[in-house]
């Protein structure tokens, strides 16, 4: 059954501001945009179920090796979503687009109609992508795309929807994932260059990389940055440490890495492949690993939220959760392992309860995609998605050890 977009659209809704509200900053082939976080309390959703459905669909799409028949996974079910005000055409018409590192097609027309201008070219190709709880189909155009002053892309491939379902309140998607994710989505083409591809090929950025800086939603200054062309050194408190992309499928189809996870001094997930994904709210781990984590913490399952819950006494005894990525250990403190308590009721939880942000991916280890480091991890560590060098990097930030949850 088609799931309502309104029923699932973000508990945590990240708004990437337009140029007027968030000035663009250039620095040596890079361009940084600020964005703000806000809580968009709508109908309570089962956070874990929404994330798990996305994970399972991503696995299935990855095993296919390309978007055969335009298959994809749900972006509209994601609890964490991002929107950008993007201009298309000259003069530009502004569209509100969801941002996703787990998909790569850029398209418009779900709500606001496409307004062709002198820079618009109909290629004659068709485009179609299904997102699980939504889909679109239409024609491919090339046009000028303006992300902000100084970030203007010419002849960018865009989809113009003649039919779109499940995208109420937004106009489409700005896809910033790997180029391979466009395979099989546009007729007569193997793949199409992404926005980041063209920023690089047109000399606007010096490296085809994307740096993402989040802060915990409940921090005193809940804001962040998206940096095209590298990373923002002013937002990190350690060097960026990179690891190569995994070669294990289906994680290799996305921003995939290899890592192990330990709770305290015990390994709960041996080194295996998984992905880093801004569209996933929680930290998802293999079912057998979650069972070890649940036993070690003493947590019980809360059926309403789908999250593990612990008592205040168990929270006081909670140990560090360590992610070993390459030669570097990334620690999540006890506070980083819990859902922001001020947001408990927004997910249908009890205001006095303590919920954990580590959840079940829906299959045992050995699947080729055994974890997803989602927003709960990324709000504690700066991340860099580097296409040029086929790697992902992480660094600490001033918020890595925050206790605001």
N, C-alpha and C positions, 0 to 999 in steps of 0.2 A: 504494500500500500504506500502511496506517495506520502511522505511525511511533510507536514507544514513547515515552511521556512520560518514563519512567525513563532512557531512553538519552540524553535531551537536556536534562533539567532541570539548571539552573544550575551552571556552573563558578563563577560569582560569584553568591552567593545573598544578597540583601539582605533582612533581616528587620526589618520595621517593628514595633517593640516595643509591647506593651500598656501601658495607663496605669500599672500598678504598676511596670513596669520603666523606663518612659520618661515622666516627668511631662509633662503638657501645659502649655505656656506661652502665656498670652494677652497680646496687646499691641495695643491700638487696633483692634479688629475683626479680629484675626488669631489664629490658633492654630497653634502649632508642635509637632511631634512629632519626637523623635529616633529614628533607626534605626541599626542596626549592620550592618556588612558582614562576611561570612565566606566562606571558600572551601569549597564543597561539592563535593569531588572525587569524581566518579562515573565512569561509562564515558567515555573520551576521545571528544570530539566534534570534527567538522570545524567550527570556529567560523565560518569564512567561508561555508560551504555553508548552515549554519543561518540566518545573517543574510540571505544572498541569497534563500533560499526565502521568508522573511518579507517581504522587500522586494518580490519579484515578486508575491506574493499581495496585498500592500497596493495595488500599482499596479492590479491587476485589479479589486479591490473599489472603488477610487476611481473608475475609469473608468465603473463601473456607476451612480455617482451616489447610490446608496443600497444598503442591505443586501437587495437583491432575493433572495427565497427564503432569507433568513437567512445569506447568504454572508459570509465574513470571511476572516481570515488566521490563521496559526498564532501563538499566544502560547506554547504549550507547547514549541515548538522553540527559544524564545529562550534564549540562553546566560546573559543577565542577567535574572533575575526578582526579584520583590519580593513579600513576603507581609505581610499585616496581620492581627492578631487583631481581628476585628470582631464586635460583639455584635448580635444580631437578636432582637427581641421584648422583652417586659417581664413578668417578669424575663428578662434576655437570655441566650440561648445563644451561646457563642463559636464562631466559625468562622474557619478559616485560609484567607484569600483572596489570590490573586495580584493584584498591583497593576499596572495598565497604562495609560499615557497614550495608547496607540494603539487602545484600545477603550473603550466607554462603558456597556455593560450591567453591572449588578451582579446576581450570582446566587449561590445556595448549593445545597448538597445533593449534591455529587459524592461525598463520603465521609460526613460527619456528616449525619444526617437532620434536616430542618426540624422544629422544635418550635413549632407555633402557640401563641400566647398571646392575651390579651385585646386586644392591639393589632394582631393579624393580621387582614387582610381579603383574602379571595379575590376578585379582580376579575372572574373568569370568563374572562379573556383567556389566550391561550396565548403562549408565548415560545420562540424557537428561534434558536440561533446556531451556526455551524460555524467552528471555529478551525483548519482544515487538518488537523492531526494529532489533533484532538479536537473534540468537539461536545457540546452539551447541548440538551435540550428539556424543557418542562414548563409550569407555570402561573405567571401573574403574581399576586403578592400586593403589598399595601402594608403596611409595618410600620415599627416604630421601629428605627432603625439607630444603634448606638453605636460610634463610632470610638475614643473615649476620653472621659474626664470632661470635660464642656464641649463636646464635639462629638457631640451627640445630635440625630439627624434624625428627625422624625415623618413618617409616611405616605410613606416612601420606596418607590418601585417596585423590587421585587426579583423575580428569576426563581427559582422553586423547581423544581429538576431532578427529573423523574421518570425521565430517562435521561441519563447523562453518560458519555462515553468520553474517555480520554486525560488524566485529571486525578488520577492516583493520588497520594495523600499530601496533597492540598489539597481544599478544599470548594467552590471556585468562583473567581470573579473580582470584584474591586472595580474598576470601570471609571471612570477619571478623564479620559477623552478628550473631544473635542468632542461636543455633544449630537447632531449630525447622524449620528453613527455608530450611533445606536440606531434609525434609520429602517428600517422594514420588518422589525423583529425581534419586535414585539409585535402581536398581532392587534387590530384595531379602533382602533389608535392610529397616528398618523403617526410620532411620536417620544415618548420618555419623558424626564423630567428626570433628570439625573445626580445623583450624590451632591454634587458641587460646586455644581450648580444650586440644589439645595435648601438647602445650607448658606447660600447667599447669599439666597435668597428668604425663608428663615425668620429672617433677621437675625443669624445666628450669626457670619458673616464680613461685612466691610464692602465687599469687592470680590470678584468671582468670578474669583479668580486663584489659582494654585498655584506656590509657589516650591520648587525642588528643589536641595539642596546635597549633592554627593557629595565624597568625597576619594579619591585613589588607593588601591586595595585594599592596596598594600604600604606605605602611609604609616604612621608610628608610631602615629597614632590614627585607625584606619579606622572612621569613623563619619560620620553625615550627618543631615540634617534634611529634613522635608517640612512646608512652611508653607502652610496654607490661608488665603487672604485677602490675599496679598501676598508680601513677601520679608522675610528676616531680615537687618537691616542689620549685625548683629554678625558675619556670616559672609562679608562681601564687603569687598574692598579698593579698589573703584572704584564709581562710581554705576552703576545698572542702565541700560543703553542699550537702548531698544526699537526694533523695526521692525514695520511692519504685516504681517499675514498675506498670503501670496502669493495672487494671483487665478488662478494657473496650475493647471489640473487635470492629474493627480489629486492633486498635492501640496496643493492648497487644501482637500481633504477631511479633512486631518489638521492637525497643527501645522506648517504649511508656511511657508517663508520663501524669499527670493531671496538668493543669495550667489555670489561667485566664489572660486576657490582658486588660490593661487600657491605654487610651491616655489622658495625662494630669490627670484630676481628674475624668474622666468618664470611666466606664467599657464598653469596646466594645465587649468583649467575656467573658462570665461567665465561671467559672471553668468547664473544659471539657477535654476529652482525645485527645491526638495527639502524635506525635513522634519527636524524635531528629534524624536527618539524614544528614550525611556528603555528600550524593549524590545529595542533593537539593541545588540549588544556593541561592534562595531567602528565605524569611519568608512567608509562605503561611498560610492564615487564612480563616475561613469559609466566604462564600459570604455575609451573613448578617452582619458579623463583619467588613468585608472590606468596605461595604457600609457606616457604621458608621465612619470608619476611613477616607474614602474619603470625606465625608461631613464635618468632623471636620477639616481636613487639607485644604479643598478647592481644592484638586487635580483634574486633568482631565486625562482621559485615552489617552495614546499615542498608536495608533494602530500599528505603526511600531515595537516598542519594546515590546508591551504588558504591559508596566509599567505605573504606575501613574506618572504624572509630575506636578511640582509646580513651581511657579515663585520665583525669588529671595526674594520678599517681603513675600511670604508665608513661605519660608524657614526660614527667620528671625523670624517668629512667631511660628515655629514648636515647639511642646511641647514634653516632654519625653514620650516614649512608655515603659510601665512597664509590665514585665512578672512575675506574682506571681506563684512561683513554691514551693509547700510546704509552709513553713513559711517565705521564703526568696523572696525579690523583686529584680529582675534583670532589670536594666534600660538600654534602648538604647537611647543615646543622639540624638539630631537632626542630627548630622553628621553621626551617625551610621545607620540612617534610609535612607540614600541616596546612590545610586549607585556611585562608584568612577568616578568622572567626567572626569578623564584622560582616562577612558576606554569607554566613551560614544560611540565613533564611532565604537568600536569593536563589539557592539551589534546593530549596524545600527542606533544609535541615533544621535542627534545633539550635537556637541561639547559644545555648550553653555547652553544646557538644564540641568535641575535638575530632576532626576528620583528617585522615591522611591523604596525601596527593599521589601516592604510589598505588597503582591499580593494575588489573589483569588485562593483558593484551588479547586473551582469548584462545591461546594455544600454548603447548609446551615448547621448551627450548629445542632448537634444531630445525626450525621452520625456515631459516634464512632471513627472518625479520623478527627478532626476539625482544626488541625493546624500542620504545620511542621516547626520546628526550624532548618533551613538549615544553609548553610555556612555564610550567612549574620549575623546570631546570633552567630555562633560558633567562628567566627574570633574575637569576643569581649569577649568571656568567655571560659575558659578552660573546657573541658568536660571529664568525666570518665564514661566508659561503664563497669559496674561491674556485670559479670555473677555469680560469686560466691555468692554474697549477693543480687542478683536480684534488682539492683538499678542503678540509673544514678545520677551523681554528677556534680556540676558546681562550678567554682571559678573565681574571677576577675583576670585579668592579667595586665601587664603594658600598654596594648593596649586597655583596655576596653573603655577608654574615648578619644581615638585618634581622631584627627580632620583632618586626612589625606585624607578623601574622598572629 
